[in-house]
């Protein structure tokens, strides 16, 4: 994996001390350098030399990596805090740094640390690490992907995520990595952010665990030629919510929206029916929504109009025959979208729609016209 990292370029190596350049030159000195036995003026140069050997010399990579792993903490901290060290080296050292709080803090505070490195830390770090990352507001605003990574990390405290999102909204920064960003920003801008306290953190954590505990009771469906079939034993998302296990009623709107993004199909099946329209939209826009979930939702006449409209606009979902039929039978589907889908339905389904009293008269009329056209009348 280390060999896949790019080496330091010639210009960067050229700025290093004569001792460091000599250590990297061909000859027996390279082996001594790989073992960490070459005296160098700065810890950052030691780290850079070891990095260069790891990524560019397969024969010495193991020895150089061992030397890097064995660097004393004080040397590591000095290297991580050096304002002239190359970002590639800092990214390489991040794996070890994240295990020691003082090292992590030094890495995060170093302006030479690449934004991409911080994004990776935000995606995989624990609550304490993410709290540290969230403290650098300037970096968050410069690189919204960090906020998106925090948002998608179940370990991130809800209060920390709330503050980061509020920061972006206040500064008119869009976080493209959050699927329902427009809806979330609207809630926060309108003052609906809710509490950002330890209690809110506990409630969100409890809900995330709670929906996971009932994963086997979540919606199970399959798309058939006739439509969407809910399999035997599935709940269709109508299982009563145990507020002790999944305290939906205690959650703020942003917390519900994040639960929709991080939770399973069961969580989404609850939240897509939430009375707050923006929560329902966040549920249908969640990255985990499958085609089969979309197929089930397409036939649900009780969902918000905007949810049905969103499903109808997703061409990757409407390619399923069951979705097409369900949308055409759903009175909340925009007439323009239903009209596009009708032409793909078989005659037996067109006849069903032509006799339906729960479908728009315009859709019924078009279904009858298509039947007549196919019959050559």
N, C-alpha and C positions, 0 to 999 in steps of 0.2 A: 504493500500500500504506500509506503514511503517513497518508493521509486517513481510513483505516479506524480509526485509533487514536482513543480518546475524548479530548476536550479536558479541560483542568484545570477543575474546577468553580469556581463563583463564590466560594465560601468560601476555596478555596486561593489564588485570584488576589487576594482581598481582604486576605490576610495578607502579600502581597508589598510591597516598598518602594514609595514614591510614584513613584520613577523607573521602576520596572518596570511599574506600572499605567499610567503615562503612555505608556510605549512600546507598550503593547497597546491604547491608546485609539484610536478612529478619527482619521485625520489623517495628515499626511506623516511623522510620527514613526515610524509602523509600518514604512515602507520603510527608514528608517535602522536601526531595530531588527533588521530582517531581514538587513541587511548587517553586523550586529554592530558598529555605530558608536555605539550609545548606551551611555555609561558607567553601569555598575550596580555596587552595593556588593559583591556576592558572585558568584563564578563560577556557583554553583548557580542564581542568579536569571537570569543570562545564558542558561544551558541551558534554564531553564523558559520564558523568553520565546520563545526560538527554537522550542522544542517546540510552544508554543501557536500560533505562527504557521504552523508546518508542518502541523499537524493541522486548523486551523480557517480558514485563509486560502489558498485555492488560488492566488490571484494572487501571493502572496509565498512559497509553500511551497518553490519551487526555490531561491530566494535564501537563505531561512532554513536550509534543509538544507545548502547549500554553506557557510554560515557555521559551522554546527555541525561539519561535517566538517573545517573548517579551524582549529578552536580549538586553540591550542598545547597540548602534552601537559600542561604544568603546570596550565593552566586546567582541562583535562579531569579530571585527577587530583583537583584541589580540589573540583570539582563532584561527582565520584563519591563522595568521602569525606564530603560534607556530610550531617549527621544531620537536616537539616530539609528536604531535597530530596524532592519527591514521587516515589513509587515508579513512576508512569507515565513520568516523565522518565528515571529510572534504566533502566527497561526499554528505552526508546528508545535510550539511549546504549550499551547492552550490546553491540550489534553491533560498534561500534568498540573498545570496552573489551577484548573478548575477544582482539583481535589484539596487545595489548601486555600482557605479564605483570604489570607493576606496576599498570596500570589494572584488569586483571581481579581482582587480589588486593584492590584497594581496593573494587571493586564487591561482591565476595563478602563482605567483612568488614563492609560497611555494613548495620546492622540495618534500614535503611529499604528495602533491596532486597527486592522481593516474592518469595515462595516460587516463584511461577509463573515468574519470570525465571530463577531458579536451576534449575528443572526443565528449561527450554529449554536452558540451558547444559550441563546434565548429559546431555541427549539428543544434542546436536550437537557437544560439545566434544572436544578431544583428551585424551590421557592426562594431560598436565600440568594442564590446566584441571580435570579431574575429581578429580585428587589434591587440588587446592586446595579444591574444593567439599566433598570428603569430610572435610576437617579440621574443619568446623563441625558437631560431633556434635549440638549442641542443635537446629540447624535440621533435620538429617536425621531426628531423632526427632519433631520437630513436623510435618514434611512427608515422609512415607514415599515419596511419589511421586518424590522426588529419587533415592532408592535404586533405585526401579524404572527410572527413566530411565538411571541409570548402568549397571544390570544389562543393559539392552537395547542399550547402546552398545558396538559391537565394539572401539572405541578404548580403552575403560576397562580398566585392568590388572586381571587376575584377583585379584591381592593386594589391590588397593583395594576391589574389589567384596566380597571375602571379609570384610574388616574392617567394611564398612558393614552387610553382612548380619548378621554376628556381633553388632554393636552393637544392631541392631533385635531380634534374638532374645533377647539378654541383658536387654533392657528391655521385653520382652513387647509389642513393637510389630509389628503385622501389616502387611506390604507387599502390598496388594491388587493392585498392578500387576504382580506376578510370578505367572504362571499357576500354577506348581507351588510356591507359597510354603509350603503346609502340609508338603509333603514335604521341601523345603529346610530349613525351620526344624527339622524333626525330626532331620535329619542333623546340623546344626550344634549343636543342643542336646545331642545324644548324643556330642559330641566328635569327629564325623567330618568336621570342616572341612578337614583336610589342611593342606599347607604354604601359607603366604602369603609366598612369597619371589620373588626375581627369576627363579629357575629355573621356578617355577610359572607365572609370567607368560609366559615364553618357550614353555613346553610348550603352554599354552592357545592362544597366538597361532599356533603352528605347526599345531595341530590344526584351528583355524578356517580357516586357509588351505588345509590339506590336504583337508578335506572339500569345499571349494569347487572345488578342482582336479579332483575326480572327479564334479562335478555331472552331467555327461552320462551317467554310468554309474549314476545313481540310479534308484530305483524308478519305473517308468512303468506305469501301470495305467489301466484304464477300467472303468466300471460298465456291465454289460450286463444284459439281461433275465434271463439265466441265472445271473448272478452277477458275479464280478470277474475280468476277464481281464488277465493280465500280458502286456504287448505284447512282440512279438518283439525280441530284443536287450536287453531289460531284465534287470537282475540280481536283482530281487526282494530286494534288500538283502543278498544272500548273498556279495557280492564280498569276497574276503579283504582284511582291513584291513592296509595297509602301515604298520607301526608307525613307520617312519622318516618317513613323511609325515603320518600321523595317530596320534600316540603315545597312544592310548587307555589303554594299560597304565600309563602314567606319570601319568595325571591323577587328581586327587582326586575324590571323589564330587560335591562341589559344582561342580567344573569340568566334569564330564560333564553335569551337569544344566543348566548354563549353555550348554554347547555344543549341547545339544538345543534350547534356546530360540533360539539365534542361528544355528545351522547350517541346512543344507538338508535335502531329503528323504533324501539318502544318509546324512547324520549321524544323522537320526532312525531310519532303518532299522537302523542299527548299535546305537544306544543303547536302542532299545525291546526289544532282546534281551539287555540287560545283566543279569548275575546279581544285581545289587543292585536289588531291587524298586522302590525309590524313584527310581532313575535311569530305569527303564522307564516309570514313571508320569509322570515329568517329560517324557519324550519324547512320550508320547501327548497330554499336556496342552499341548505347545508351541504357541504362537500360530500358527505356520506350517503346522500339519498341515491338509491338504486333505481333502475328502470322499473323494477317491479313495484317498488313503493310508489313511484310516480303513476304507474298504471292503476293502483288501488285508489290513490287520491283523485285521479281524473274522474272517477265515477261517483265521488262523494258530493252529493248535492248540498251538503250543509257547510261546506268550506267557504271561506271568504272569496268573493269574486276575483280579487287580485291574485289569489293563489291559483285558481283555475286558469286565469288568463296567463299566468307565468308558465304553467305546465303546457298550455296550448302553444306557447311561443318557443318551446324547447324542441327543436327539430330532431335532436338525438333521442328524445322520448317519444315523439309522435310517429316515429318510424314503426313502432310496435302496433300491430293491428288492434290489440285490445285497448290501447290508449286512444287510438282514433275513434273506435266505436264508443267508448265510454265518454269521450269528450262531446261527441255528436249527440249523445243522449242526455248530456248535462246542460240544463237550461242556463247555467252561469257561463258557459263557454261563449265568447264573443261570436256573433253571427258570421263575421268575416272569416274567423278561424274555422268555425264549423263548416262553412261552405267549402273551404279548401280541402277539408278532410273527407267530406261526403263522397267525393268522386272516387275515393279509394275503397269504399265499402262494397261488400257483396250485396246482391239483390235482396237476400233474405233479411239482412240488417237494414237495408234501405226501407223495406216494407214495414219493419218494426217501427222505425222512426216516423214513417209517413202516417202511422196510426196512433202515434204517441200524443197524449194530451199534456204531457209535462215538458214538451220541447217548444221552442219558439215557433210561431206560425210560419215565419220566413224559412226556417230550417225544414219544417214539414213540407212546405211548398216546393222547396228545391229537391227534397228527397223524391217527391212524387214526379217532378219533372225529369229527374234522372232515370227513374223507373220507366217512364214513358219513352224517353229517348232510347234507352237500351232495347226496348221492345219494338222500336222502329215506328212508333206512333207519332 
